[in-house]
Each structure stands twice: as structure tokens, then as C-alpha cells.
Amino acid sequence: MTLIDLIEAAAARLDAAGVAYGHGTSNAFDEAAWLVMWKLGLPLDALDAHAAEPVDDAARLAALHLVDERIATRRPAAYLTGEAWLQGVPFFVDERTIVPRSFIAELLADGGFDPWLGPHTRRVLDLCTGNGSLAVLAAMAYPEVTVTGGDISVDALAVARRNVERHGLQDRVALVHSDGLAALPGPWDLVLCNPPYVNAASMAALPPEFRAEPALALAGGDDGMDFVRRLLADLPPRLAPEGVLVLEIGHERMHFERAFPRLEAVWLDTSAGADQVLLLTRQALEAGL
């Protein structure tokens, strides 16, 4: 059996089992390739180079066992491998944090909100930092800034610390235990936030893979806006005069606009469209709340 044959067989198993995706892959083939190649110790971006290579029985059985574990436990693949990627950058992850998948990472990579930044942009906050991936990517994207990652979860901050150290950014990325902005007075020039925003109805309907993640990092109350209401109320005095907030709200644009009808938000383009991430200036916050 060749590598590509093994991956296709694994993908068929995943499809037949009806597993859910969304933690780094969107389909059975990509999920199978991730699990199989990780188990075989192959670079995940080298499928074409290894596709026709034979796989011995021991390796085949080990890889299929991991696929079967994915099916039986419904744990996201990232929890099984201990690794996830954003914009090609590897991050350690386990059940103490959600699997990183923020569209803010795309915007950091392609300069999607750079027009609102400038020489004044020096202090960056990644609120609800989770495993620290956005804090690390912000430090990589803007070598001249210092970054603070804040989170209410001590467990999540332990994971984030591991990733900051992994990428050698201890001198530029600080981690702070904070309930919202309570321990993060600023002033901040740029705030990134991928908060808990899933509404109650959607939380109740989540597949097992998403229920395996910490609910604290997902659940946003009845309309998904509980944390966001508190954040927007507390943030203006903590933003520098030219400061901006980049906020991810997933599929909750309707609830966001209903909760904040007077806010003039700039909706930013991502690979999922222009409904996922918004930008607010300090002036917009002060005028619209």
C-alpha cells in the first residue's frame, strides 16, 4: 500500500463515521493526510513528494489506529497530535485551550488592517489569547511592537507560554492573567480579540469535536455577545487616541449589530467573507456606545 492509498482509505473511514471538521481542516482527505503523515513522521506539506512511497504493515496499522481513535473519541486531530498551524506557523495545543483557527491570523499575514496602524503602533494586546497563537503571529508580523497576551484561564496561559518560548519571543510577548481587561489597563494601540461568542442555541447544537474544547472559550451567552458587551464598555479609556480594536465574532454579525446598532464598524475581508471580523476605532466606540 502506498502513502496516498493509505490516506484515501483513512479518509473513507472518516467520511463513513461522519466526523466533524473545522479545527484546521474542512474535509476527510485533509484530515486523513494530517493524521497519517503525522503518525508516519512525514512533513505535512510533503504529500506530493511521498505519495507513491510504500507503507509497511506496522506503519499502516499505527496510522489507522490513530484514525480510529479520532473516530471513537471525536477529539479534534490537533489534540491527538499536540500541534496546530496558523499561517504555516506551528503551535502546541491541548485540551486546555481551543484549537487555534482565528481569521485574524489571515489579516495579520496579509496586512488586512495595516491602514489603521502606523509608527504610533507600539503596544499590542491579544485578549483571550488562548494558546498564544495570535500574540506570536502579531509579534512576527510587527517586529517593532511589544505584545501582551491576556486570558482568564491560567491553564490556557501555560499553553501560551510554551508557544511563546517555542518561537523565542519571551522578550517581546508578555502573558497576563486577567478577567477581561481588569489587569490590562493599557493604553493599547492595537487590541486583537477572538472572544467567546457562540450563542446559546449554537452551543447546544455543537458536534462532539467542538464540545471537546473548553466551553469558557466558546460560549457567549444567549446571543453570543456577553463578553463583547463588557469588552466594548471597558475598552475606550484603555485605547490610545489612535488605537483600534480588531474583533472576531464568527457567524454572529446579526447579533452583534442588534446589540450595538449605533456602532460604525469596518468589516474586514477574510477567506470566509466580510462577516467574521470587524474593526473599531476609539472614536467609533466613544460615539456609538
N, C-alpha and C positions, 0 to 999 in steps of 0.2 A: 504494500500500500504506500502510495506517495503522500507527501505532506498535503497537497491540495485535495486528494481523495479523503484523507482523514478529516480535514476541515469541513468538507462538504457533508461527510457522514455526521459529524458533530452538529453542524447547522441543522440537518434534518431532525436530529434528536431534539434540539431546542425548539424548532418550529412545532413538532408534534406535541411537545409538552406545553406549549402556549405560554412560555415565559414572557415577562415584560422587559422592555429595554428602556433606555433613556439615561443610563449612567456612563456615558462615553461612547455608546454605540446605539444605532437605531434599527438594527436588523440582525437576523440569526447568523448570517455569514460573518459579519464583522465581529460579533460576539464570540463565535466559534474560533475565528482566527486569533483573537486576543487570548482566549483561554489555552488553545492548543500550542500556540507559539511561545507563550509564557512558560507553559509546563515543559516544553522541549528546550528552553533556554535560548531561543532564537530572537533576534531583534524584531520588534513588532512591525517595523517598516521595511522588512526584507522578504516579504512573502514571495514576490516575483523571482527573487534570486534562489529561493529554496523550494519553490512549489513542486518541482519534479523529483526532488530527492526522496529516496525510500525511507520509511519509518519502520524500525523494528518492532516486534510484538510487544516488548516490555514498554517501550515509549508510547506505543499506540494505546495500550491498556491504561497507562498512567494518565494520559491526556483525556481519554474517555471517562475515566473515573472522576476527574475534575469537572468535566461537563455534566456528569450525572449528579455531582454534588451541587452544582449550580441549579439544576432542575429540582432536586429534592429539597434544598433549603430555601430556594428563592432569594438567596443573598445576592446582592449585586456583584458582578465579576470583580470590581475593584476591591471589595472586601476579601475575596478569595485570593487575589494576587497581592494585595497590600500596596497597590500602586494605581494611580490615575494620572491622566495627562490633560493639561490645558495648553493650547497653542504650542504643542510639541514639547512642553516642559514637564518632566516627571515630578510627581508628588506622592509622598507616603500618605496612605489613608487607611483608617479602620473604622469600626462602628462607633467611635466616639464623635465622629463628625459626619455630615452628609458628604456624598461623593461630589467633588467639585465639578461644576458644569455651567458656570455663570457666563452669560453673554457679555458681561463687562470685560471678560478676558479678550474677546474679539476686538472690542473697542480700544482697549489698551494697545493691542498689537497693531491695529491699523490707524491709530490716531483719530478715532471717531469723535472725541471731544477735545482734541488739542486746540481748536479755535478759541475755546474759553480759558485756556491756560496761557502762561507766559512766564517771563523772568520772575514774576512775583510768586509763582507756584513753588513753594519750598516745603510746606508741611502737608502731608497726605495722611488721611485716616481711612483705613479699611475697617468699617464697622460690621460686626457679625462675621469676623474673619474666618471662622471655622478652621479648616486645616492650613490656613495662611496662604493659600494659593494666589489670591488677588493681591495681597500685600507683597508677595515675592515678585509677581509679574509687574506691579507698579514700580517697584524698585529697579527692576531690569529695564523697564521702558523709559524711566526718567532718572538717569544716573545722578542728577544733581539734587534730588529730593531726599528727605528722610520720611520714613513711613512708620505709622503706628497701626498695629492690628489690635482691635478690641473685641472681646467676646464675653458673654456672661458665663460661659461654660469653661471651668478650669480644665476639664478633660480635653476639650477642643483646643485650648491654648497649648496643652502639652504636645498635641499633634502638630500644631502650627510651629512650635519651637523646633521640632525635629526638621521640618521643611525649611525653615529659615537657616538653620545650621547646615543642612544638606547643600544649600546653594550659596553658602559662605556670605550671608548678608547680615550677620549679627550686628555689625557696626552701623547699619542703616535701617534696620527693621526692628522696632521695639514691640513687645507684646504686653497688653494691659488687660487685667481682669476688670470688666466694667459692665454694670447693668445699664444697657443703653449708653447714653452719653455721660452718665453720672461721674465717672472718673476720667473723663476725656474733655477737659474744658477748652482746648484749642488755644488760640484761634487756628482754624484749619483753612487751607487754601483749596483743597480738594478732598471731598468725602466720597468714598465709594461704599455702597451698601447693597448687599444681596440678602435682605432680611427674611424672616419667616413671613410668608404672605399667602399661604394656601388657605382658601376659605373653608369653612366647616363642612359644607356639602362635599367639596372635592376631597378633603381629608378622609371622609368616611368611605369614599369610593376608590382610594388609592390601592393599587395592586401590592402584593406582598413585598416586592422588591423595594418599594418606596416606604412601606411601613417598617422595613428593617433599619431605616435611618432614624436618627434622633428626632422625635416629634417637636422638640423645643426649637429646632432649626427650620421647621416647616410650617407649623400651624400658626395662622394669623388671626384666629377668631372667626366670628360669624361671617364677616365679609372679607377677611384676609388683611384688614387694614389696622389691626390693633397696634402692632409695633410701629407702623408707619405714622399713625396719628401722633404717637408720643414723640417719635423722632422729629417730625416736622415742627411740632410745637417747641421742642427744646433746642433745635439746631440754630436758628438765626443768630443769636448772640455769640454762638461758638464758631461761626463762619467769619473769615476775614472779609473786608469790604468787597473784594473781587472774588470771593470764594464761591464754589459751586458744589452741588450735590449730584452725583450720578447714582440713580436708584433703579434697581431691578424689581419689577413687580409681576413678572411672568404673564399669565393669562388673565390678570386681574385689572386690566385697564378700565373696564366698565365700573368696577367697584371703586377704583382709585378716583375716577372722575366724578362719581357720585358723592364720594366722601369729601372731595376738595374741588368743588365746582368753580371756584374763583382763581385757582392757581393757573398761571400761564407756564405750562411745562413744554419743554422741547423734547420731542420723541425722536430717539436716535435709531438709525438703521442698523439692524443686525441680520444675520443669516436666517433668523426666524421672523423677520419683518420689523415694522416700526412700532410694535405694541408692547415690547418686552422691557425696554429700558428707557428712562426719561432723565432729563437734566433740568435742574432748578438752580437759578442764581439766588444769591441772598436777597436781591431786590425783589425777585418774584415771590419768594417766601414771605417777605415782610408785607408785600402788597396783597397777597392772596389768602392769608390766613386770618 
